[in-house]
Amino acid sequence: MRRFFSMLFLLSAVLAVAGAGAGLWIYGEFTKPGPLASDTVIIIEPGSGVSTIARQLASNGVIADALVFQLGARFLSDETAMKAGEFLFPERTSGRDAVRLLQYGKTVVHRITFAEGLTSFEIAEQLARTKGLVGTLAAPVPEGVLLPETYHFSYGGRRADMIQRMRENMAQLIADLWAGREQGLPFASPQEAVVLASIVEKETGVASERARVAGVFINRLRKGMRLQSDPTVVYGLTNGKGPLGRPLRRSELKRETAYNTYVIKALPPTPIANPGREALHAVLHPMQTDEFYFVADGSGGHVFAKTLAEHNRNVARWRKIEKDRKSGG
């Protein structure tokens, strides 16, 4: 009997030593640099368990052994859950560092830039094409309520949340600019300022011209003159679903729509695009000018005029430039 107990003690000791050895081996494998040769981005899908993550990391070459990773994650790390998302794994990441990255690390940050002057339809289309975002927009977004600029997001972000951020940013910007606006402007509400800013945004792509163009339009509003802005006519034809793709016809300039400022004397009922910060600032701090007209100068900018006679001469020069271009002259 004594011999039996001696053998049992010896067997237990051997198993304990073997277990300790196995534990040390697992610890060494779990903490040593991994096989990854270069930084790699991997997406961990929501709902992924430890075994699924282990297999994914092994198949992408982050770790050498999926079982070692599972054992290490369960017994050699704290109990903080690993997160889903898009992660950048540095080269030679160990299994332990991979677990910590998935527990506490930051996900990869993406950026998306919306150009000033896009319509809400065009912004929704851009969001729909953006990889890494999920979900759809429940309803069309009103025109002029989105602030176009650069936004950051992580994989799995919701498109609806991006729209909400853009709306909140625009609302805050308008409130700030309206509070500091110049006095005596012909706007009954901040919304009217946004409408004019959208027209200014579509009229010129030259940043230095925005305040001057705004000044011209404000002069016309004060005099009760029609704005006669081509982009408003285009919006009335396309409903903001993209560029017209051709020059406006004379008949279209005479066509009665709520947006045709060759016909109506007031501002259009809504913005025709989503204006950026500079255009909004321009209409609330316009250049003081006695000019009432402007037309393209052929170089991307505009030439301005105080009188109709001067403007007609500028228009004639612009038409000659267009004719020469079409004829290859």
C-alpha positions as CSV (number, residue, x, y, z in Angstrom):
1,M,0.0,0.0,0.0
2,R,2.9,2.3,0.9
3,R,4.4,1.6,-2.5
4,F,1.1,2.4,-4.2
5,F,0.9,5.8,-2.5
6,S,4.5,6.5,-3.4
7,M,3.7,5.7,-7.1
8,L,0.6,8.0,-7.0
9,F,2.6,10.8,-5.5
10,L,5.3,10.4,-8.1
11,L,2.7,10.4,-10.9
12,S,1.1,13.5,-9.5
13,A,4.5,15.2,-9.3
14,V,5.3,14.2,-12.9
15,L,2.0,15.6,-14.1
16,A,2.4,18.8,-12.2
17,V,5.9,19.3,-13.7
18,A,4.5,18.4,-17.2
19,G,1.7,20.9,-16.7
20,A,4.0,23.6,-15.5
21,G,6.2,22.9,-18.5
22,A,3.3,23.1,-20.8
23,G,2.2,26.3,-19.2
24,L,5.6,27.8,-19.6
25,W,5.7,26.7,-23.2
26,I,2.3,28.3,-23.9
27,Y,3.3,31.5,-22.2
28,G,6.5,31.7,-24.2
29,E,4.7,31.1,-27.5
30,F,1.9,33.5,-26.5
31,T,4.3,36.4,-25.7
32,K,7.0,36.0,-28.3
33,P,7.0,38.1,-31.5
34,G,4.6,36.8,-34.1
35,P,5.2,35.9,-37.7
36,L,3.6,39.0,-39.2
37,A,6.1,40.5,-41.7
38,S,4.5,43.9,-42.1
39,D,1.7,46.0,-40.6
40,T,-1.7,44.6,-41.6
41,V,-5.3,45.8,-41.2
42,I,-7.9,43.2,-40.2
43,I,-11.6,43.6,-39.7
44,I,-13.1,41.7,-36.7
45,E,-16.8,41.3,-37.3
46,P,-19.3,41.9,-34.5
47,G,-20.1,38.7,-32.6
48,S,-16.8,37.1,-33.2
49,G,-15.8,34.7,-30.4
50,V,-12.2,33.9,-29.2
51,S,-12.0,30.8,-31.5
52,T,-13.2,32.7,-34.5
53,I,-10.8,35.6,-33.9
54,A,-7.9,33.1,-33.3
55,R,-8.6,31.4,-36.7
56,Q,-8.8,34.8,-38.4
57,L,-5.6,36.0,-37.0
58,A,-3.8,32.8,-37.9
59,S,-5.1,32.8,-41.4
60,N,-3.9,36.4,-41.9
61,G,-0.4,35.5,-40.5
62,V,-0.7,37.6,-37.3
63,I,-0.2,34.6,-35.0
64,A,1.4,31.2,-35.6
65,D,-1.0,29.0,-33.6
66,A,-4.7,29.5,-33.1
67,L,-4.9,27.2,-30.1
68,V,-2.1,28.9,-28.3
69,F,-3.9,32.2,-28.9
70,Q,-7.1,30.9,-27.5
71,L,-5.4,29.4,-24.4
72,G,-3.4,32.6,-23.8
73,A,-6.5,34.8,-24.3
74,R,-8.5,32.8,-21.8
75,F,-5.9,32.0,-19.1
76,L,-3.0,34.5,-19.5
77,S,-5.0,37.8,-20.1
78,D,-7.5,39.7,-18.1
79,E,-11.2,39.1,-18.7
80,T,-11.9,42.3,-20.7
81,A,-13.8,41.4,-23.9
82,M,-12.2,41.8,-27.2
83,K,-13.9,44.3,-29.5
84,A,-15.1,44.2,-33.1
85,G,-13.9,46.7,-35.6
86,E,-11.0,47.4,-38.0
87,F,-7.6,47.2,-36.4
88,L,-4.0,47.8,-37.5
89,F,-1.7,45.0,-36.3
90,P,1.9,46.0,-36.3
91,E,4.6,43.6,-37.7
92,R,5.8,40.9,-35.3
93,T,2.8,41.4,-33.0
94,S,2.7,38.8,-30.3
95,G,-0.4,36.9,-29.3
96,R,-0.6,38.8,-26.0
97,D,-0.2,42.2,-27.8
98,A,-2.9,41.2,-30.3
99,V,-5.3,40.5,-27.4
100,R,-4.5,43.8,-25.8
101,L,-5.0,45.6,-29.1
102,L,-8.4,44.0,-29.5
103,Q,-9.3,44.8,-25.8
104,Y,-8.0,48.4,-25.5
105,G,-6.7,49.5,-28.8
106,K,-8.2,52.1,-31.1
107,T,-9.8,51.1,-34.4
108,V,-8.5,52.4,-37.7
109,V,-9.9,55.9,-38.4
110,H,-11.1,56.7,-42.0
111,R,-11.9,60.1,-43.4
112,I,-14.4,61.3,-45.9
113,T,-14.5,64.7,-47.5
114,F,-17.7,66.3,-48.8
115,A,-17.1,69.1,-51.3
116,E,-18.8,72.5,-50.7
117,G,-21.8,72.9,-52.9
118,L,-22.9,69.3,-53.1
119,T,-26.7,68.8,-52.9
120,S,-28.1,66.5,-50.2
121,F,-28.9,63.9,-52.9
122,E,-25.2,63.9,-54.0
123,I,-24.0,63.6,-50.4
124,A,-26.4,60.7,-49.8
125,E,-25.0,59.1,-53.0
126,Q,-21.4,59.6,-51.8
127,L,-22.3,58.0,-48.4
128,A,-23.9,55.1,-50.1
129,R,-20.6,54.5,-52.0
130,T,-18.4,54.8,-49.0
131,K,-17.1,51.4,-47.8
132,G,-17.0,50.8,-44.1
133,L,-20.2,52.5,-43.3
134,V,-23.4,50.6,-42.7
135,G,-27.1,51.2,-42.9
136,T,-29.3,53.3,-45.2
137,L,-31.0,56.7,-44.9
138,A,-34.6,56.4,-43.9
139,A,-35.7,59.5,-45.8
140,P,-34.4,62.2,-48.2
141,V,-32.4,64.9,-46.4
142,P,-33.6,68.5,-46.8
143,E,-31.4,70.8,-48.8
144,G,-28.9,73.0,-47.1
145,V,-28.9,71.4,-43.7
146,L,-25.6,69.5,-44.0
147,L,-22.2,71.0,-43.4
148,P,-19.7,69.9,-46.1
149,E,-16.2,69.3,-44.7
150,T,-14.0,66.3,-43.7
151,Y,-15.4,63.8,-41.3
152,H,-13.8,60.8,-39.6
153,F,-15.3,57.4,-38.9
154,S,-14.5,53.9,-38.0
155,Y,-15.5,50.7,-39.7
156,G,-19.1,49.8,-39.0
157,G,-20.2,53.4,-38.5
158,R,-23.8,54.2,-39.5
159,R,-24.6,56.4,-42.4
160,A,-27.5,57.9,-40.5
161,D,-25.1,58.9,-37.7
162,M,-22.8,60.7,-40.2
163,I,-25.8,62.6,-41.5
164,Q,-26.8,63.6,-38.0
165,R,-23.3,64.9,-37.3
166,M,-23.4,66.9,-40.5
167,R,-26.7,68.4,-39.5
168,E,-25.6,69.3,-36.0
169,N,-22.4,70.9,-37.3
170,M,-24.4,73.0,-39.8
171,A,-26.9,74.1,-37.2
172,Q,-24.2,75.2,-34.8
173,L,-22.2,77.0,-37.5
174,I,-25.3,78.9,-38.7
175,A,-26.2,79.9,-35.1
176,D,-22.7,81.2,-34.5
177,L,-22.4,83.1,-37.8
178,W,-25.9,84.5,-37.5
179,A,-25.2,85.9,-34.1
180,G,-22.2,87.8,-35.4
181,R,-23.6,88.9,-38.7
182,E,-23.4,92.4,-40.1
183,Q,-26.4,94.5,-39.4
184,G,-28.9,95.6,-42.1
185,L,-28.7,92.5,-44.3
186,P,-31.9,91.7,-46.2
187,F,-32.5,88.4,-44.5
188,A,-35.6,87.7,-42.5
189,S,-34.2,84.5,-41.0
190,P,-31.0,82.4,-40.9
191,Q,-32.6,80.1,-43.5
192,E,-32.7,82.9,-46.1
193,A,-28.9,83.4,-45.5
194,V,-28.4,79.7,-46.2
195,V,-30.4,80.0,-49.4
196,L,-28.2,82.8,-50.7
197,A,-25.0,81.1,-49.5
198,S,-25.9,78.1,-51.5
199,I,-26.3,80.3,-54.6
200,V,-23.0,82.0,-54.0
201,E,-21.4,78.5,-53.5
202,K,-22.6,77.3,-56.9
203,E,-21.8,80.6,-58.7
204,T,-18.1,80.7,-58.0
205,G,-15.3,78.3,-57.3
206,V,-12.9,81.1,-56.6
207,A,-12.6,81.6,-52.8
208,S,-11.6,85.2,-53.0
209,E,-14.8,86.1,-55.0
210,R,-17.3,84.8,-52.6
211,A,-17.8,88.0,-50.5
212,R,-17.9,90.1,-53.7
213,V,-20.5,87.8,-55.4
214,A,-22.5,87.9,-52.1
215,G,-22.3,91.7,-52.1
216,V,-23.7,91.8,-55.7
217,F,-26.6,89.6,-54.9
218,I,-27.4,91.5,-51.7
219,N,-27.4,94.7,-53.7
220,R,-29.9,93.2,-56.1
221,L,-32.1,91.9,-53.2
222,R,-32.2,95.4,-51.7
223,K,-33.2,96.9,-55.0
224,G,-35.9,94.3,-55.6
225,M,-34.0,93.0,-58.7
226,R,-34.1,89.4,-59.8
227,L,-31.0,87.5,-58.9
228,Q,-30.7,85.9,-62.4
229,S,-28.6,83.1,-61.2
230,D,-28.1,80.2,-63.7
231,P,-27.5,77.6,-60.9
232,T,-31.0,78.2,-59.5
233,V,-32.5,77.5,-62.9
234,V,-30.5,74.2,-63.1
235,Y,-31.7,73.2,-59.7
236,G,-35.3,73.7,-60.7
237,L,-34.7,71.4,-63.7
238,T,-32.7,68.6,-61.9
239,N,-34.1,68.8,-58.4
240,G,-30.5,68.6,-57.2
241,K,-29.9,65.1,-58.5
242,G,-26.8,66.0,-60.5
243,P,-25.4,68.5,-63.0
244,L,-27.4,69.3,-66.0
245,G,-24.6,68.2,-68.3
246,R,-25.2,70.8,-71.0
247,P,-25.7,74.6,-71.3
248,L,-29.0,76.1,-70.3
249,R,-31.4,76.8,-73.2
250,R,-33.1,80.2,-73.6
251,S,-36.5,78.6,-73.2
252,E,-35.4,77.2,-69.8
253,L,-34.3,80.6,-68.6
254,K,-37.9,81.7,-69.2
255,R,-39.6,78.6,-67.7
256,E,-41.5,79.3,-64.6
257,T,-40.3,77.2,-61.6
258,A,-40.0,78.0,-58.0
259,Y,-36.3,78.2,-58.4
260,N,-35.9,80.2,-61.6
261,T,-34.5,83.5,-60.4
262,Y,-34.8,84.9,-63.9
263,V,-38.6,84.8,-63.2
264,I,-39.0,85.2,-59.5
265,K,-37.8,88.4,-57.7
266,A,-37.3,86.7,-54.3
267,L,-34.9,84.0,-53.1
268,P,-35.8,80.5,-54.0
269,P,-37.9,78.6,-51.4
270,T,-35.0,76.4,-50.3
271,P,-31.2,76.3,-50.7
272,I,-30.0,74.8,-54.0
273,A,-27.0,73.0,-52.3
274,N,-25.2,72.6,-49.0
275,P,-22.9,75.7,-48.7
276,G,-19.6,75.6,-46.9
277,R,-18.2,77.7,-44.1
278,E,-16.7,80.4,-46.4
279,A,-19.9,80.9,-48.5
280,L,-22.0,81.2,-45.3
281,H,-19.5,83.7,-43.9
282,A,-19.5,85.6,-47.1
283,V,-23.3,86.3,-47.2
284,L,-23.3,87.4,-43.6
285,H,-20.2,89.6,-44.1
286,P,-20.5,90.6,-47.7
287,M,-18.1,93.0,-49.5
288,Q,-19.4,96.5,-49.6
289,T,-19.7,97.2,-53.3
290,D,-21.9,99.2,-55.7
291,E,-21.7,96.5,-58.3
292,F,-24.9,94.8,-59.5
293,Y,-23.7,92.4,-62.2
294,F,-21.0,89.8,-62.9
295,V,-20.3,87.3,-65.7
296,A,-17.6,84.7,-66.3
297,D,-14.2,86.0,-67.5
298,G,-13.0,82.8,-69.2
299,S,-10.4,82.0,-66.6
300,G,-12.5,80.5,-63.9
301,G,-13.4,83.8,-62.3
302,H,-15.8,86.6,-63.0
303,V,-15.7,90.2,-64.2
304,F,-18.0,92.6,-62.3
305,A,-19.9,95.7,-63.4
306,K,-21.8,98.6,-61.8
307,T,-24.1,99.3,-64.8
308,L,-26.1,97.3,-67.2
309,A,-24.2,98.8,-70.2
310,E,-20.9,97.8,-68.7
311,H,-22.3,94.4,-68.0
312,N,-23.5,93.9,-71.5
313,R,-20.0,94.6,-72.9
314,N,-18.6,92.0,-70.5
315,V,-21.2,89.5,-71.6
316,A,-20.4,90.2,-75.2
317,R,-16.7,89.4,-74.5
318,W,-17.6,86.3,-72.7
319,R,-19.8,85.1,-75.6
320,K,-16.9,85.7,-78.0
321,I,-14.6,83.6,-75.7
322,E,-17.2,80.8,-75.8
323,K,-17.5,81.0,-79.5
324,D,-13.7,80.9,-80.0
325,R,-13.4,77.9,-77.8
326,K,-16.1,76.0,-79.7
327,S,-14.5,76.8,-83.0
328,G,-11.0,75.9,-81.7
329,G,-9.8,79.5,-82.1
